[in-house]
Amino acid sequence: MKLDSVKTLLRPDMRLNIAILFLVEFVRGAALISFFSIYGSGRLNLSLDVIGAAITASFLTDTVVKLAIGYLLDRFSVRTVVSAGLLCSLVGMALVGYASVPWLFISAAALYGIGLSPIWIVCLTHVREKGRGEQMGLLYTIWLVGLGAGPVVTNFVLDASPNAAYYMLAAITLASWLLSLGLPASRDMRLDRVPFGRQIAILGARLREMNVLLPGMVLQTLGAGMLLPILPAFASKQMGLSSSHYSLLLTLGGASTVLGLIPMGRLADKFGKKWFLVCGFLMFGIVLYMLTMQTSFVLALVWALVLGISYAAVLPAWNALLAAYVPSEQQGLGWGVFSTVEGLGGIIGPYVGGVLAISLNESWVIGLAGALFVAISLFYAFFPFHLFRGEQSADSASS
């Protein structure tokens, strides 16, 4: 990453945004991957279907805010939008600690989800044209580190004291809200100014053009969403792991993903994206199935490493494939549309996973999610990639 690009992104007007982004993603990762499930089931005695519904509610409100963020930032200051959202998140997190009634737990999680996206969108609008790729790489690194560090640290604290974990996350959410009060009161945002009717027309045209990508967009987030409410319970009940051991698995998987992103991205650019997607999704599905077998902790560490590498193979290739369909003159709108479509699976998945875990068990949910990823892999293995934008030459070279 070029030093000039890093300096550009870390200029004084961006440092506060990045600090808030890290704190928000830290709590988001902790809440959705570990805390809601472990605290909700162990401390509040809530069932997995309730926990799944709560995570779904959080994704739902997050998605609604993404859809409205252009309207909000066009009419209110950055400080107003971000701080109002984070205040909702703070109230939601405060309520979670005492929400032993299902409807209150779900409502608190929904309230928490409102404040997650605005700071990310604000950071994206501050990325400058010169060195855009390097700046985006830095933002994604901060996002991944925060998202990964949250559940790792929180799991260690949960082992010591669930109450301490709750107060830690509430305090970090409070800190992010207090920092947001220092954001500028300006409404000078570089956002797409596109009439609503025009947005609908662009949305329809783009989705029709990329209809073959839609199954993968929805199914991969559906499979991942199904895992969120049940993974901690699966690690504890089926694999006999403590929260600290679970943290070690997350650390190894996350580290292998971060370290693999850049080399995998370069290889995908050189050789084409098809087989990185096919092999990445296939290995992801197979490893999830293998986790349902009797697995030792050492073998689980190996599977976590493979999962991380598989995700590193998929992520840059998938985003590069989507990028070919984003209108160059409407980057914000294009990525917002795709994020919303991908988010549909994330909205449905946690509730489906929680209900299936109650009806069957956690192992069945893990296996079913693995089957979804294998199905995605097989679909793209037999699909002619030359029909995708930017893949004509890569497909002919690989075949």
LOGU-646214 format. One record per residue: residue in one letter; x, y, z of N, C-alpha, C in turn. Coordinates in steps of 0.02 Angstrom, whole numbers, padded with zeros to 5 digits, always signed. Last residue first. Example, Ala and Ser with C-alpha at 12.3 -4.5 7.8 and 13.67 -1.06 7.14 Angstrom:
! LOGU-646214
S+00642-00112+00354+00684-00053+00357+00645+00002+00394
A+00660-00284+00390+00615-00225+00390+00660-00165+00390
This chain:
! LOGU-646214
S-00496-01100-00997-00527-01159-01027-00485-01188-01083
S-00430-00988-00956-00433-01044-00909-00460-01107-00940
A-00445-00902-01062-00378-00922-01043-00378-00983-00998
S-00580-00880-01065-00550-00915-01121-00480-00940-01105
D-00593-00811-00944-00627-00875-00953-00596-00915-01010
A-00520-00695-00967-00500-00740-00913-00529-00809-00922
S-00591-00634-01070-00523-00658-01082-00501-00708-01030
Q-00715-00611-01004-00710-00645-01069-00641-00675-01079
E-00741-00542-00890-00714-00609-00882-00704-00645-00949
G-00804-00420-00899-00733-00420-00881-00702-00489-00876
R-00962-00484-00855-00922-00427-00876-00849-00435-00854
F-00999-00653-00897-00991-00600-00848-00948-00544-00876
L-00990-00747-00994-01050-00705-00995-01046-00648-00944
H-00882-00824-00968-00872-00772-01018-00933-00727-01024
F-00918-00924-00881-00899-00860-00852-00888-00806-00904
P-01044-01034-00886-00995-01003-00931-00977-00932-00909
F-01054-01142-00745-01081-01084-00780-01028-01052-00824
F-01001-01242-00672-01028-01261-00737-01057-01201-00776
A-00958-01175-00559-00911-01219-00594-00935-01234-00664
Y-01069-01110-00509-01020-01070-00545-00967-01112-00580
F-01133-01224-00452-01168-01181-00501-01117-01142-00542
L-01040-01272-00362-01057-01313-00421-01091-01271-00475
S-01042-01166-00267-00980-01185-00302-00996-01223-00366
I-01173-01173-00221-01150-01112-00255-01088-01128-00296
A-01168-01300-00161-01213-01288-00217-01193-01226-00256
V-01078-01275-00057-01059-01323-00109-01103-01313-00171
F-01156-01187+00017-01094-01162-00013-01070-01210-00067
L-01261-01273+00056-01275-01213+00016-01212-01187-00019
A-01192-01366+00135-01223-01388+00072-01239-01329+00027
G-01160-01285+00245-01107-01312+00203-01134-01334+00135
A-01289-01268+00296-01252-01210+00271-01195-01232+00225
L-01311-01401+00334-01353-01371+00282-01320-01309+00253
G-01215-01417+00435-01212-01458+00375-01253-01428+00318
I-01261-01323+00529-01194-01317+00502-01189-01356+00436
V-01387-01380+00556-01383-01313+00527-01315-01302+00495
W-01351-01502+00613-01390-01502+00551-01385-01434+00517
S-01288-01457+00730-01249-01492+00678-01285-01493+00611
E-01392-01405+00809-01342-01360+00780-01303-01392+00723
N-01547-01488+00761-01494-01470+00808-01442-01428+00771
L-01708-01461+00740-01661-01516+00728-01606-01511+00780
S-01778-01353+00797-01814-01410+00769-01770-01471+00761
I-01675-01265+00836-01724-01288+00886-01759-01351+00861
A-01609-01247+00716-01571-01274+00773-01618-01299+00828
L-01708-01189+00639-01686-01256+00623-01647-01288+00680
V-01716-01063+00703-01774-01107+00703-01754-01179+00688
G-01586-01011+00678-01609-01021+00746-01668-01069+00750
G-01583-01007+00536-01535-01048+00574-01558-01062+00644
V-01686-00915+00511-01691-00983+00486-01645-01030+00525
Y-01629-00802+00572-01692-00830+00598-01701-00902+00575
P-01511-00784+00494-01508-00797+00566-01572-00826+00594
G-01565-00769+00353-01523-00824+00377-01523-00835+00452
I-01631-00649+00321-01669-00710+00330-01630-00764+00368
I-01528-00554+00315-01589-00540+00353-01626-00605+00370
G-01435-00610+00231-01416-00598+00300-01476-00583+00345
G-01505-00609+00111-01488-00673+00142-01470-00665+00215
L-01509-00471+00093-01571-00509+00100-01559-00576+00132
G-01384-00416+00069-01409-00415+00138-01474-00454+00148
E-01371-00420-00067-01333-00469-00027-01361-00473+00044
V-01453-00309-00093-01472-00375-00118-01436-00429-00078
T-01379-00207-00028-01447-00222-00007-01469-00291-00029
S-01261-00208-00099-01259-00224-00027-01328-00242-00001
F-01308-00168-00224-01281-00235-00216-01279-00255-00143
V-01350-00035-00194-01397-00084-00221-01372-00155-00208
G-01228+00022-00153-01285+00019-00106-01337-00033-00128
W-01153+00016-00268-01134-00027-00211-01189-00032-00160
G-01231+00110-00344-01220+00041-00366-01202-00005-00309
L-01226+00230-00271-01290+00197-00283-01280+00124-00301
G-01086+00254-00276-01121+00247-00212-01187+00210-00219
Q-01058+00262-00414-01027+00211-00372-01066+00199-00308
Q-01100+00315-00543-01145+00308-00484-01120+00253-00438
E-01018+00310-00650-01041+00376-00629-01085+00374-00567
S-00998+00175-00667-00941+00216-00647-00962+00284-00623
P-01107+00055-00600-01100+00111-00646-01045+00158-00623
V-01048-00107-00573-01063-00043-00539-01055+00013-00589
Y-01004-00221-00630-01074-00203-00643-01094-00137-00609
A-00877-00243-00587-00886-00233-00659-00957-00211-00676
A-00892-00272-00453-00871-00205-00471-00880-00191-00545
L-00919-00409-00446-00974-00361-00438-00956-00292-00463
L-00787-00454-00464-00839-00473-00512-00898-00425-00508
A-00727-00402-00351-00703-00379-00416-00755-00396-00470
N-00795-00474-00253-00804-00402-00256-00781-00374-00323
W-00748-00605-00284-00819-00590-00286-00830-00515-00293
A-00609-00594-00265-00635-00614-00330-00709-00595-00337
P-00600-00558-00128-00578-00511-00180-00605-00528-00249
L-00672-00677-00067-00691-00606-00058-00666-00560-00112
V-00618-00807-00096-00683-00786-00122-00691-00710-00122
A-00495-00818-00032-00499-00832-00104-00563-00804-00134
A-00530-00791+00098-00483-00745+00065-00483-00756-00010
Y-00606-00903+00124-00639-00838+00122-00595-00787+00087
S-00503-00999+00123-00558-01004+00075-00594-00937+00068
I-00428-00958+00233-00397-00954+00166-00451-00957+00112
G-00522-00985+00334-00497-00917+00324-00466-00908+00255
L-00538-01123+00321-00596-01079+00311-00572-01008+00297
V-00409-01166+00357-00434-01177+00288-00493-01132+00273
L-00408-01126+00492-00358-01100+00446-00382-01107+00373
A-00510-01206+00541-00517-01132+00545-00468-01099+00496
W-00455-01333+00523-00514-01314+00484-00524-01238+00485
V-00352-01325+00618-00335-01334+00547-00394-01312+00503
L-00427-01314+00734-00382-01259+00715-00363-01263+00641
A-00488-01439+00733-00530-01380+00724-00488-01319+00706
L-00378-01517+00762-00406-01522+00695-00452-01462+00681
V-00362-01477+00896-00308-01466+00848-00334-01469+00777
F-00482-01520+00953-00468-01448+00951-00413-01433+00900
S-00564-01647+00851-00522-01624+00907-00508-01550+00900
T-00728-01693+00805-00668-01654+00788-00630-01634+00851
Q-00843-01787+00727-00807-01784+00791-00739-01752+00779
M-00923-01677+00608-00896-01741+00629-00862-01733+00697
T-00947-01548+00576-01002-01584+00609-00980-01653+00631
L-00836-01507+00507-00843-01485+00576-00898-01521+00614
M-00862-01553+00380-00813-01590+00421-00817-01569+00494
Y-00950-01453+00336-00975-01521+00346-00928-01561+00391
L-00860-01347+00329-00917-01342+00373-00946-01412+00387
V-00775-01398+00228-00750-01390+00297-00807-01383+00347
I-00860-01393+00116-00833-01457+00140-00810-01452+00212
G-00887-01254+00103-00941-01302+00115-00916-01368+00144
F-00758-01205+00079-00798-01179+00135-00852-01229+00153
M-00724-01270-00038-00687-01286+00023-00725-01262+00085
L-00819-01207-00124-00819-01280-00115-00783-01299-00050
F-00785-01070-00121-00850-01092-00096-00852-01167-00081
G-00653-01084-00177-00664-01054-00111-00730-01076-00081
C-00673-01143-00303-00634-01179-00252-00646-01151-00182
V-00755-01041-00364-00776-01111-00361-00740-01148-00305
L-00677-00924-00350-00744-00929-00321-00765-01002-00312
F-00564-00964-00419-00557-00941-00350-00624-00943-00314
W-00613-00991-00544-00593-01048-00503-00578-01028-00431
K-00653-00856-00589-00697-00914-00586-00675-00966-00536
K-00568-00749-00608-00601-00756-00543-00638-00822-00534
G-00401-00746-00675-00474-00747-00682-00506-00768-00616
F-00265-00733-00656-00289-00796-00686-00365-00798-00696
K-00246-00602-00605-00201-00630-00656-00233-00689-00693
D-00342-00579-00509-00335-00531-00564-00295-00561-00621
A-00312-00686-00424-00376-00685-00459-00376-00636-00517
L-00187-00646-00377-00192-00707-00417-00258-00709-00457
R-00225-00533-00304-00179-00526-00361-00183-00586-00407
G-00308-00592-00207-00335-00542-00253-00291-00534-00314
M-00215-00671-00139-00271-00703-00175-00302-00655-00226
P-00131-00571-00082-00105-00619-00132-00161-00654-00172
I-00233-00501-00002-00195-00468-00054-00166-00517-00105
L-00290-00602+00086-00330-00560+00042-00290-00531-00016
G-00216-00674+00179-00226-00703+00113-00260-00657+00063
L-00217-00604+00297-00152-00615+00264-00160-00640+00193
V-00355-00611+00327-00322-00546+00316-00257-00554+00277
T-00371-00752+00342-00409-00714+00292-00373-00649+00275
S-00288-00782+00447-00274-00813+00382-00312-00778+00326
A-00354-00709+00548-00286-00691+00528-00268-00720+00460
G-00478-00777+00557-00476-00707+00536-00407-00686+00513
G-00435-00905+00602-00473-00897+00539-00469-00826+00513
L-00372-00870+00723-00334-00903+00670-00369-00895+00602
T-00479-00810+00792-00417-00773+00780-00379-00803+00722
L-00573-00913+00800-00590-00852+00763-00527-00812+00745
L-00499-01001+00881-00520-01022+00814-00536-00960+00772
L-00487-00924+00997-00427-00943+00961-00443-00965+00889
S-00621-00916+01034-00586-00855+01014-00523-00872+00975
Y-00641-01047+01074-00679-01022+01016-00646-00958+00990
H-00563-01045+01188-00543-01088+01132-00578-01065+01067
S-00643-00956+01263-00574-00939+01247-00548-00980+01188
S-00761-01026+01280-00762-00964+01241-00692-00943+01220
S-00720-01202+01256-00735-01143+01297-00737-01082+01252
L-00791-01340+01169-00743-01286+01173-00766-01232+01221
G-00864-01453+01128-00837-01449+01195-00785-01395+01206
M-00931-01471+01011-00858-01477+01008-00825-01473+01076
Q-01066-01460+01050-01045-01514+01006-00970-01526+01006
K-01070-01349+01142-01105-01412+01154-01076-01470+01115
S-00980-01246+01091-00983-01265+01162-01011-01335+01172
A-01001-01237+00955-00933-01245+00980-00932-01269+01052
F-01140-01218+00955-01112-01278+00924-01041-01290+00950
A-01150-01093+01016-01180-01151+01048-01152-01216+01020
P-01081-01014+00918-01055-01021+00987-01084-01081+01024
L-01167-01041+00801-01097-01061+00804-01069-01065+00876
I-01298-00992+00798-01287-01059+00825-01213-01078+00832
P-01318-00867+00740-01346-00880+00807-01326-00946+00838
L-01235-00881+00617-01223-00831+00669-01253-00849+00737
L-01271-00969+00516-01220-00990+00565-01216-00944+00625
M-01359-00905+00433-01384-00962+00471-01336-00982+00527
G-01274-00813+00370-01321-00789+00420-01348-00846+00463
A-01209-00896+00277-01170-00865+00331-01216-00842+00388
G-01320-00928+00195-01282-00980+00230-01242-00953+00288
L-01357-00798+00153-01405-00840+00188-01368-00894+00228
T-01244-00758+00085-01260-00723+00147-01313-00760+00187
Q-01253-00851-00020-01194-00850+00022-01206-00813+00088
L-01380-00825-00079-01368-00889-00044-01306-00887+00001
V-01369-00696-00138-01415-00709-00084-01397-00771-00044
M-01265-00708-00232-01267-00651-00187-01311-00665-00127
G-01297-00824-00305-01238-00823-00262-01240-00767-00211
P-01414-00778-00371-01416-00836-00325-01356-00837-00278
L-01363-00663-00446-01409-00655-00390-01412-00716-00344
L-01291-00683-00559-01253-00675-00497-01299-00675-00435
V-01381-00685-00661-01347-00749-00645-01305-00744-00581
N-01420-00552-00675-01465-00599-00641-01432-00665-00623
M-01364-00434-00720-01323-00478-00679-01365-00531-00645
E-01465-00368-00789-01402-00384-00823-01361-00436-00785
R-01562-00348-00692-01577-00392-00750-01513-00414-00785
L-01493-00261-00608-01511-00327-00582-01530-00375-00639
R-01481-00148-00692-01422-00183-00668-01438-00254-00643
A-01616-00113-00714-01572-00130-00770-01512-00170-00747
G-01664-00087-00583-01694-00139-00624-01648-00161-00680
L-01578+00021-00546-01581-00041-00507-01607-00099-00550
I-01614+00118-00640-01545+00091-00639-01543+00024-00603
A-01748+00139-00600-01732+00116-00668-01663+00085-00672
I-01732+00183-00469-01769+00122-00481-01753+00094-00550
Q-01661+00303-00493-01630+00249-00454-01664+00183-00467
R-01759+00377-00561-01699+00357-00597-01663+00300-00560
G-01846+00399-00454-01869+00361-00513-01810+00335-00554
F-01765+00478-00368-01788+00411-00348-01810+00368-00407
P-01621+00559-00441-01693+00556-00425-01715+00484-00412
V-01464+00568-00367-01502+00534-00419-01575+00533-00399
R-01322+00614-00323-01386+00648-00321-01429+00621-00379
D-01205+00525-00229-01242+00528-00292-01308+00565-00281
L-01103+00629-00122-01149+00573-00134-01183+00581-00202
R-01002+00702-00038-00998+00685-00109-01038+00622-00123
M-01069+00825+00072-01052+00755+00059-01051+00743-00016
D-01087+00942+00170-01050+00940+00106-01024+00870+00094
R-01147+00976+00284-01185+00930+00241-01151+00923+00173
S-01061+00989+00443-01069+01005+00372-01112+00953+00336
A-01022+00975+00570-01093+00987+00560-01109+01002+00487
P-00901+00844+00601-00921+00909+00574-00996+00914+00563
L-00895+00757+00761-00895+00758+00688-00919+00826+00662
G-00907+00747+00897-00855+00791+00871-00851+00792+00796
L-00999+00651+00921-01020+00720+00934-00968+00771+00910
S-00931+00533+00906-00970+00557+00849-00994+00628+00858
L-00880+00509+01033-00834+00532+00981-00872+00562+00922
L-00998+00463+01094-00967+00525+01117-00919+00553+01065
W-01015+00342+01021-01065+00395+01017-01036+00463+01039
S-00902+00270+01061-00910+00287+00990-00961+00343+00981
A-00927+00258+01199-00869+00296+01176-00876+00316+01103
L-01041+00176+01197-01046+00244+01225-00988+00287+01199
T-00980+00061+01148-01033+00093+01109-01043+00165+01132
I-00897+00035+01255-00867+00050+01190-00918+00084+01144
A-00992+00008+01355-00945+00064+01363-00913+00084+01297
A-01054-00107+01304-01094-00046+01314-01049+00015+01320
L-00946-00194+01309-00975-00176+01244-01018-00113+01249
M-00925-00198+01449-00871-00178+01404-00900-00155+01337
Y-01045-00248+01499-01026-00179+01516-00969-00153+01470
Y-01037-00379+01444-01093-00333+01427-01073-00261+01440
A-00923-00429+01505-00925-00423+01432-00980-00375+01411
A-00964-00429+01638-00908-00386+01619-00907-00376+01543
N-01064-00526+01633-01082-00457+01648-01027-00408+01627
P-00988-00643+01608-01035-00617+01558-01055-00545+01569
S-00823-00665+01646-00884-00637+01673-00930-00612+01617
A-00730-00754+01583-00718-00729+01651-00783-00705+01683
D-00786-00781+01460-00763-00837+01501-00754-00816+01574
L-00803-00651+01413-00862-00691+01430-00843-00751+01473
V-00671-00617+01382-00704-00583+01438-00766-00623+01461
F-00652-00700+01271-00608-00708+01329-00641-00675+01391
N-00751-00648+01187-00756-00717+01210-00711-00729+01271
T-00705-00517+01162-00766-00527+01201-00772-00598+01227
V-00593-00539+01080-00585-00509+01147-00645-00524+01191
V-00662-00598+00970-00606-00631+01002-00597-00605+01074
P-00762-00509+00927-00781-00572+00958-00724-00607+00994
G-00669-00395+00890-00726-00391+00936-00745-00457+00968
A-00578-00428+00791-00554-00421+00860-00611-00421+00910
G-00655-00430+00674-00626-00492+00700-00604-00487+00772
L-00695-00298+00657-00746-00350+00656-00719-00415+00685
G-00569-00233+00657-00619-00219+00708-00670-00275+00714
V-00512-00294+00543-00479-00300+00608-00528-00286+00664
L-00604-00257+00442-00593-00327+00458-00561-00336+00527
W-00595-00114+00445-00659-00148+00454-00649-00220+00476
I-00460-00097+00415-00486-00073+00480-00552-00108+00496
T-00462-00153+00286-00420-00182+00337-00444-00162+00406
Y-00548-00066+00219-00569-00136+00228-00526-00171+00280
L-00465+00049+00222-00531+00049+00255-00555-00023+00269
L-00358+00004+00143-00347+00021+00213-00413+00021+00252
G-00422-00015+00020-00389-00072+00053-00378-00058+00127
M-00460+00114-00009-00512+00064+00004-00482+00004+00040
Q-00331+00166-00031-00372+00192+00024-00428+00144+00042
E-00292+00094-00144-00255+00087-00082-00295+00111-00022
G-00390+00138-00237-00383+00068-00220-00347+00058-00154
R-00372+00279-00247-00434+00251-00220-00425+00179-00197
G-00271+00366-00288-00255+00313-00240-00316+00281-00210
K-00382+00494-00315-00311+00475-00321-00294+00424-00267
E-00511+00512-00262-00501+00476-00325-00430+00452-00332
R-00536+00480-00085-00522+00522-00142-00503+00482-00204
V-00660+00445+00029-00606+00416-00010-00596+00457-00073
H-00772+00492+00090-00711+00532+00098-00651+00502+00062
T-00870+00400+00074-00878+00463+00036-00816+00507+00042
L-00830+00301+00164-00825+00289+00092-00829+00353+00051
C-00864+00362+00286-00793+00349+00270-00784+00338+00195
V-01004+00361+00274-00968+00425+00279-00894+00416+00261
I-01028+00224+00278-01044+00262+00218-01007+00328+00217
W-00986+00199+00410-00952+00166+00354-00965+00203+00289
I-01077+00272+00484-01006+00292+00487-00967+00259+00430
P-01205+00206+00456-01189+00275+00435-01115+00293+00435
S-01218+00067+00504-01195+00083+00436-01174+00156+00423
L-01263+00056+00640-01204+00021+00616-01176+00048+00551
G-01378+00103+00705-01319+00145+00703-01258+00115+00670
I-01477+00003+00701-01488+00066+00666-01423+00106+00657
G-01455-00109+00781-01435-00111+00711-01439-00045+00675
Y-01515-00079+00905-01442-00079+00899-01420-00075+00826
L-01647-00103+00874-01627-00035+00889-01551-00028+00882
A-01641-00242+00861-01661-00201+00804-01639-00128+00814
A-01607-00277+00992-01560-00292+00938-01576-00251+00875
A-01724-00236+01057-01660-00205+01075-01608-00216+01020
S-01817-00323+01000-01824-00251+00989-01758-00214+01004
I-01770-00445+01050-01772-00434+00977-01776-00359+00962
F-01787-00422+01187-01721-00438+01161-01718-00425+01086
L-01925-00403+01193-01881-00348+01212-01810-00360+01185
W-01976-00527+01156-01992-00468+01114-01946-00410+01129
P-01921-00615+01261-01903-00619+01190-01916-00557+01149
V-01853-00550+01410-01915-00565+01374-01900-00564+01299
S-01734-00504+01456-01747-00576+01465-01812-00598+01433
A-01639-00387+01436-01697-00406+01395-01709-00481+01399
Y-01530-00328+01491-01586-00343+01537-01648-00369+01501
G-01440-00304+01389-01416-00334+01451-01471-00356+01498
V-01510-00234+01291-01495-00305+01281-01475-00339+01347
L-01513-00100+01327-01572-00141+01340-01557-00215+01335
A-01387-00057+01282-01404-00052+01353-01463-00097+01370
M-01402-00076+01144-01354-00117+01181-01367-00115+01256
G-01501+00023+01119-01513-00048+01105-01467-00093+01144
V-01433+00139+01155-01494+00121+01192-01509+00047+01182
L-01331+00133+01058-01315+00133+01129-01375+00112+01171
S-01403+00141+00938-01364+00081+00953-01347+00076+01027
C-01453+00271+00952-01500+00214+00949-01464+00149+00966
L-01331+00337+00946-01371+00343+01007-01423+00286+01010
L-01294+00310+00816-01256+00278+00870-01292+00285+00937
G-01389+00390+00747-01387+00317+00739-01351+00282+00795
A-01351+00516+00793-01419+00492+00806-01422+00416+00799
S-01219+00524+00743-01230+00523+00815-01300+00499+00833
V-01242+00520+00602-01201+00469+00635-01216+00466+00710
V-01329+00632+00581-01346+00565+00557-01308+00512+00596
T-01261+00742+00641-01329+00724+00660-01346+00652+00642
R-01136+00743+00576-01140+00734+00649-01209+00711+00669
V-01174+00769+00444-01141+00706+00461-01148+00692+00535
S-01337+00849+00437-01264+00849+00442-01238+00779+00458
F-01467+00812+00316-01442+00825+00384-01366+00821+00385
R-01489+00788+00183-01532+00836+00217-01509+00854+00288
D-01406+00693+00135-01419+00750+00091-01457+00805+00127
L-01410+00595+00228-01349+00636+00225-01357+00695+00179
L-01540+00543+00200-01525+00573+00264-01464+00619+00261
Y-01529+00493+00068-01580+00543+00084-01561+00580+00148
G-01428+00397+00089-01418+00452+00042-01466+00509+00056
I-01488+00307+00181-01431+00348+00202-01418+00407+00155
A-01589+00218+00159-01609+00287+00171-01550+00334+00181
L-01527+00096+00143-01570+00120+00090-01586+00194+00096
K-01464+00085+00268-01424+00090+00207-01465+00118+00149
V-01577+00070+00350-01537+00131+00355-01493+00140+00293
V-01616-00058+00310-01661-00002+00300-01623+00064+00303
T-01506-00133+00356-01520-00128+00285-01565-00069+00269
D-01520-00118+00495-01459-00096+00463-01470-00086+00388
T-01642-00181+00515-01638-00109+00526-01575-00080+00495
L-01598-00313+00478-01654-00280+00444-01650-00205+00453
F-01499-00349+00568-01483-00344+00497-01536-00304+00460
S-01580-00352+00684-01523-00306+00679-01502-00295+00607
A-01667-00455+00654-01694-00388+00664-01639-00335+00658
T-01576-00562+00651-01612-00543+00590-01639-00472+00596
I-01545-00565+00787-01492-00549+00738-01523-00528+00672
A-01672-00601+00836-01641-00538+00857-01587-00517+00808
A-01692-00727+00779-01738-00673+00761-01708-00605+00779
G-01590-00797+00846-01588-00789+00774-01632-00732+00750
I-01642-00789+00976-01577-00757+00961-01570-00747+00886
V-01757-00866+00957-01763-00796+00978-01699-00758+00962
D-01699-00988+00926-01741-00955+00876-01752-00882+00893
L-01629-01021+01043-01591-01002+00983-01634-00970+00929
S-01703-00945+01192-01692-00999+01145-01657-00974+01082
L-01631-00871+01340-01671-00866+01279-01654-00923+01232
N-01567-00846+01463-01606-00908+01453-01654-00903+01393
L-01479-00747+01488-01549-00727+01486-01596-00787+01474
R-01357-00817+01490-01374-00770+01545-01448-00754+01547
G-01354-00906+01380-01326-00924+01445-01348-00881+01502
S-01420-00843+01272-01438-00911+01293-01415-00927+01363
G-01365-00712+01271-01438-00723+01266-01459-00792+01290
Y-01228-00733+01276-01261-00698+01331-01336-00711+01331
I-01211-00803+01153-01187-00831+01217-01223-00798+01276
S-01277-00720+01055-01291-00792+01062-01273-00818+01132
F-01226-00592+01073-01298-00603+01072-01315-00676+01086
F-01082-00619+01063-01115-00595+01124-01189-00609+01125
S-01038-00671+00931-01032-00706+00995-01081-00684+01048
I-01075-00605+00814-01041-00669+00808-01041-00707+00875
L-01140-00486+00853-01172-00531+00806-01140-00600+00803
A-01052-00425+00950-01124-00436+00963-01153-00491+00918
A-00923-00421+00891-00934-00453+00956-01007-00472+00965
G-00949-00347+00774-00923-00415+00771-00936-00454+00834
R-00996-00225+00835-01038-00263+00789-01015-00336+00785
V-00884-00183+00908-00945-00204+00944-00991-00244+00899
F-00796-00159+00800-00776-00202+00856-00838-00229+00892
E-00865-00066+00725-00856-00134+00697-00834-00183+00751
V-00857+00044+00812-00922+00018+00791-00916-00053+00766
L-00718+00063+00819-00756+00047+00880-00824+00016+00862
F-00687+00094+00685-00657+00036+00718-00697+00015+00779
L-00763+00211+00664-00776+00151+00624-00748+00089+00659
I-00700+00301+00751-00770+00281+00764-00786+00216+00727
A-00577+00311+00685-00580+00288+00754-00650+00263+00772
I-00618+00363+00562-00588+00296+00564-00589+00268+00634
N-00665+00490+00600-00709+00442+00566-00683+00371+00573
L-00546+00545+00649-00602+00534+00695-00652+00484+00665
R-00471+00554+00531-00447+00513+00587-00504+00497+00636
M-00512+00640+00432-00534+00571+00428-00517+00530+00490
D-00458+00765+00447-00531+00761+00445-00557+00690+00443
P-00315+00738+00442-00350+00756+00505-00426+00748+00503
R-00286+00588+00342-00282+00660+00353-00326+00679+00413
L-00280+00457+00305-00272+00472+00376-00262+00547+00389
L-00287+00459+00168-00345+00435+00205-00341+00453+00278
T-00159+00511+00139-00220+00545+00114-00281+00524+00155
K-00075+00417+00194-00076+00485+00223-00138+00523+00201
V-00103+00312+00105-00119+00305+00176-00124+00373+00209
S-00053+00367-00011-00125+00351-00007-00147+00343+00065
D+00083+00377+00019+00045+00438+00004-00030+00425+00011
L+00121+00242+00032+00121+00285+00091+00079+00348+00079
K+00030+00110-00044+00072+00169-00051+00063+00215+00009
M+00042-00060+00000+00000+00000+00000+00044+00062+00000
